[in-house]
Amino acid sequence: MSADPIHRFRAMGCDVAVAGADPAAVAAVLERWEDAFSLFRPESELSRVNRSPARALAVSRFFSSTLEVALDVAAETDGLVDPTLCSRWREVVLCGRLLSRPPGLALDLNGVVKSLAVDEAVATLDGPGFVSVGGDLAVRGPVDVALPAGGAIRVVAGGLATSGTASRGSHLVDAATGLSCDSRWEQVTASGATCLAADVAAKAGFLLGERGPEWLDERGIPGRFVGVNGEVVENDRWAGATRAVQECT
């Protein structure tokens, strides 16, 4: 585990914790993402795209590559994590830097932006350490992480992410209805090779409700689910991974 001091600050509307990296360098990475994709900054590129009445417009390479990731995620999750928040992601077309979508169809890239920013930020580490933004974590070397509803887990590589209503309220949207998702889960934690993979899995697991544990198992993704009644459910992949570690130590 890294012995470096932990630096804490606020960015992207979240609490940030960093060890093993220059906090100023991490803050600069996060600001770059926030400046481009914040819906609360009128001059962000995303806000300007959403204001445009044009059916087709040129966007930056940064914007197009991020939107491409978001569309790939929508396809991989059968529209659960959808950058249009209304099941119309198939109507968004990218050709290089040319974006085409029906006039008035707004985009929201929050489903991927924070975790992509974390993955970029952790690449600034010179050695062991981690970057955590609002609970979305990427590590280089082992880090012990507290879990919702008690307990902890050691993350040795990749990312860990938690999605739900405990800290930010009902912010995850069911794209099929356009309304806040009424899930049986309060929080879902998932592991992944990257923070992006973990975050997408956690969001999908939450949005799927009862089907979440099985859906993650089918994709080989460890997931831990905390119900609104406090019940903790580990899918088979999570239980198997943690049991294997206990048996080896």
Phi and psi in degrees as a GROMACS rama.xvg file:
@    title "Ramachandran Plot"
@    xaxis  label "Phi"
@    yaxis  label "Psi"
@TYPE xy
-64.1878  135.296  SER-2
-95.2712  1.82049  ALA-3
-66.2721  148.404  ASP-4
-63.2585  152.133  PRO-5
-95.7433  124.316  ILE-6
-99.0881  134.788  HIS-7
-124.206  138.352  ARG-8
-160.339  179.964  PHE-9
-110.084  137.538  ARG-10
-160.121  151.327  ALA-11
54.8012  28.8531  MET-12
73.2551  15.4119  GLY-13
-131.07  160.98  CYS-14
-77.1546  132.217  ASP-15
-116.905  137.49  VAL-16
-129.436  133.678  ALA-17
-136.467  135.19  VAL-18
-136.531  140.128  ALA-19
84.5216  8.97163  GLY-20
-141.63  161.142  ALA-21
-71.4571  115.615  ASP-22
-59.9549  -30.21  PRO-23
-66.6344  -38.2023  ALA-24
-66.6398  -40.9941  ALA-25
-65.1311  -43.7144  VAL-26
-60.1147  -37.2113  ALA-27
-66.5779  -39.6345  ALA-28
-62.0595  -47.7949  VAL-29
-64.2517  -37.7713  LEU-30
-65.1323  -37.4429  GLU-31
-59.2124  -43.6095  ARG-32
-69.1466  -42.584  TRP-33
-63.5664  -41.1915  GLU-34
-64.9626  -30.75  ASP-35
-86.5038  -33.6537  ALA-36
-123.001  4.18419  PHE-37
-69.1718  133.285  SER-38
-81.7272  -7.46478  LEU-39
-99.6064  -0.142728  PHE-40
-110.225  111.795  ARG-41
-57.7944  -27.3082  PRO-42
-99.6941  7.47997  GLU-43
-63.5861  154.843  SER-44
-62.3757  -37.6027  GLU-45
-62.8639  -42.8983  LEU-46
-62.8961  -40.1094  SER-47
-67.9408  -38.5899  ARG-48
-62.7061  -44.2196  VAL-49
-67.0158  -27.2226  ASN-50
-79.228  -21.0132  ARG-51
-69.4688  131.827  SER-52
-82.2992  -5.2285  PRO-53
-71.0931  144.714  ALA-54
-73.6252  -35.0747  ARG-55
-129.75  138.852  ALA-56
-153.729  154.706  LEU-57
-84.0092  138.713  ALA-58
-125.36  168.515  VAL-59
-72.2416  162.717  SER-60
-62.9847  -37.6797  ARG-61
-59.3862  -45.9138  PHE-62
-66.2049  -46.24  PHE-63
-65.7573  -39.1875  SER-64
-67.8793  -36.041  SER-65
-70.4205  -43.3876  THR-66
-63.4348  -36.118  LEU-67
-60.9361  -41.8655  GLU-68
-60.449  -45.8011  VAL-69
-61.4126  -39.2172  ALA-70
-70.1145  -37.5276  LEU-71
-62.4154  -41.4712  ASP-72
-63.3492  -41.0277  VAL-73
-59.8048  -42.68  ALA-74
-66.1268  -42.9896  ALA-75
-65.982  -29.5355  GLU-76
-102.8  13.7307  THR-77
54.47  39.3391  ASP-78
82.5861  4.82327  GLY-79
-63.9144  -46.7604  LEU-80
-104.462  98.7346  VAL-81
-122.352  122.456  ASP-82
-70.5593  -7.06202  PRO-83
-99.4746  -13.4678  THR-84
59.8615  16.4182  LEU-85
-147.897  26.4642  CYS-86
63.1042  27.6517  SER-87
-115.85  22.6492  ARG-88
-63.3739  -26.7893  TRP-89
-68.0418  -16.4815  ARG-90
-85.3172  -3.45124  GLU-91
-96.4581  124.699  VAL-92
-125.99  131.808  VAL-93
-114.431  134.298  LEU-94
-132.429  94.4708  CYS-95
64.83  -120.898  GLY-96
-97.8316  8.55342  ARG-97
-96.5426  118.997  LEU-98
-103.74  131.016  LEU-99
-126.716  130.449  SER-100
-157.682  157.453  ARG-101
-57.1137  138.55  PRO-102
-55.0025  135.976  PRO-103
89.4938  -9.47313  GLY-104
-82.2961  107.242  LEU-105
-83.3975  152.906  ALA-106
-111.893  147.862  LEU-107
-137.571  111.351  ASP-108
-100.13  15.2849  LEU-109
-61.501  -20.3655  ASN-110
-64.9841  -20.2133  GLY-111
-129.997  -20.5555  VAL-112
-63.4905  -48.8567  VAL-113
-62.5161  -44.2236  LYS-114
-70.2854  -34.9994  SER-115
-63.5075  -38.8131  LEU-116
-64.185  -40.4971  ALA-117
-63.4812  -43.9461  VAL-118
-62.341  -38.5382  ASP-119
-68.5449  -40.1833  GLU-120
-65.4295  -39.1894  ALA-121
-67.9455  -20.6096  VAL-122
-70.1463  -12.6341  ALA-123
-80.7229  -8.17295  THR-124
-69.1205  138.905  LEU-125
-89.0047  -20.6986  ASP-126
-153.367  -153.018  GLY-127
-62.1277  146.771  PRO-128
161.261  -165.449  GLY-129
-158.729  162.553  PHE-130
-130.652  127.404  VAL-131
-126.932  126.61  SER-132
-127.246  109.625  VAL-133
58.921  30.5319  GLY-134
90.6058  -10.4105  GLY-135
-85.7071  124.605  ASP-136
-126.044  139.406  LEU-137
-129.979  140.639  ALA-138
-127.22  157.869  VAL-139
-131.211  98.2022  ARG-140
97.4396  163.599  GLY-141
-68.3479  137.669  PRO-142
-139.053  131.816  VAL-143
-85.9445  130.821  ASP-144
-126.385  128.989  VAL-145
-70.9852  143.41  ALA-146
-107.382  150.978  LEU-147
-57.1166  141.219  PRO-148
69.0754  16.9856  ALA-149
103.062  158.197  GLY-150
90.2085  175.622  GLY-151
-152.466  162.675  ALA-152
-142.082  149.01  ILE-153
-95.8931  120.154  ARG-154
-96.2006  119.957  VAL-155
-101.821  -18.6177  VAL-156
-163.307  160.223  ALA-157
77.0948  -139.159  GLY-158
-138.46  164.816  GLY-159
-140.561  136.691  LEU-160
-142.184  148.569  ALA-161
-126.255  132.18  THR-162
-126.194  149.654  SER-163
159.462  -158.16  GLY-164
-109.952  -3.70489  THR-165
-64.1801  -41.6607  ALA-166
-102.827  -29.9606  SER-167
-118.07  7.17222  ARG-168
72.9991  -163.464  GLY-169
-82.9106  77.2227  SER-170
-102.146  -10.5109  HIS-171
-88.4645  127.814  LEU-172
-100.667  133.631  VAL-173
-79.1626  108.738  ASP-174
-61.899  -25.2237  ALA-175
-69.2029  -28.6777  ALA-176
-113.243  -20.0033  THR-177
76.6557  7.70221  GLY-178
-110.503  163.181  LEU-179
-57.6887  137.937  SER-180
-71.0904  131.247  CYS-181
-99.1916  83.2146  ASP-182
-95.4701  155.107  SER-183
-75.5338  -9.50587  ARG-184
-99.4353  143.754  TRP-185
-88.6985  -40.9839  GLU-186
-145.905  142.409  GLN-187
-127.052  128.375  VAL-188
-113.249  133.22  THR-189
-134.231  153.17  ALA-190
-106.468  149.924  SER-191
-156.732  166.555  GLY-192
-66.4151  -23.3282  ALA-193
-136.214  167.953  THR-194
-64.686  -38.5801  CYS-195
-57.8217  -48.8629  LEU-196
-61.1967  -41.5923  ALA-197
-66.1089  -42.5805  ALA-198
-67.3417  -43.4515  ASP-199
-61.4971  -42.7655  VAL-200
-63.6243  -42.6289  ALA-201
-63.7391  -42.5899  ALA-202
-63.5717  -45.9617  LYS-203
-62.7676  -43.0616  ALA-204
-60.5542  -39.2503  GLY-205
-66.664  -48.5326  PHE-206
-65.2135  -28.5718  LEU-207
-78.3838  -13.8294  LEU-208
61.5333  -125.43  GLY-209
-55.9519  -32.5271  GLU-210
-81.4827  -6.43334  ARG-211
-56.7789  -51.3512  GLY-212
-59.1171  -43.2675  PRO-213
-66.6709  -40.984  GLU-214
-60.2319  -43.6615  TRP-215
-67.7502  -40.0258  LEU-216
-58.3535  -42.9557  ASP-217
-60.2337  -25.0785  GLU-218
-103.669  8.47367  ARG-219
70.5467  28.5186  GLY-220
-108.977  122.566  ILE-221
-68.3004  131.682  PRO-222
-140.28  144.232  GLY-223
-126.713  127.494  ARG-224
-119.395  128.689  PHE-225
-110.949  116.917  VAL-226
-74.5798  165.687  GLY-227
-65.7377  -19.3023  VAL-228
-93.6133  5.6468  ASN-229
91.7606  -6.75011  GLY-230
-63.9426  136.704  GLU-231
-107.416  125.431  VAL-232
-122.59  126.046  VAL-233
-106.321  129.945  GLU-234
-72.3944  171.666  ASN-235
-59.8734  -39.496  ASP-236
-64.4469  -41.3384  ARG-237
-66.8912  -48.8241  TRP-238
-60.9218  -41.9929  ALA-239
-65.1605  -40.6857  GLY-240
-67.2024  -44.0335  ALA-241
-71.9072  -33.4716  THR-242
-66.7495  -39.6538  ARG-243
-62.7762  -39.2556  ALA-244
-65.6768  -43.7617  VAL-245
-62.3407  -38.7174  GLN-246
-70.6001  -24.963  GLU-247
-87.1046  -14.766  CYS-248
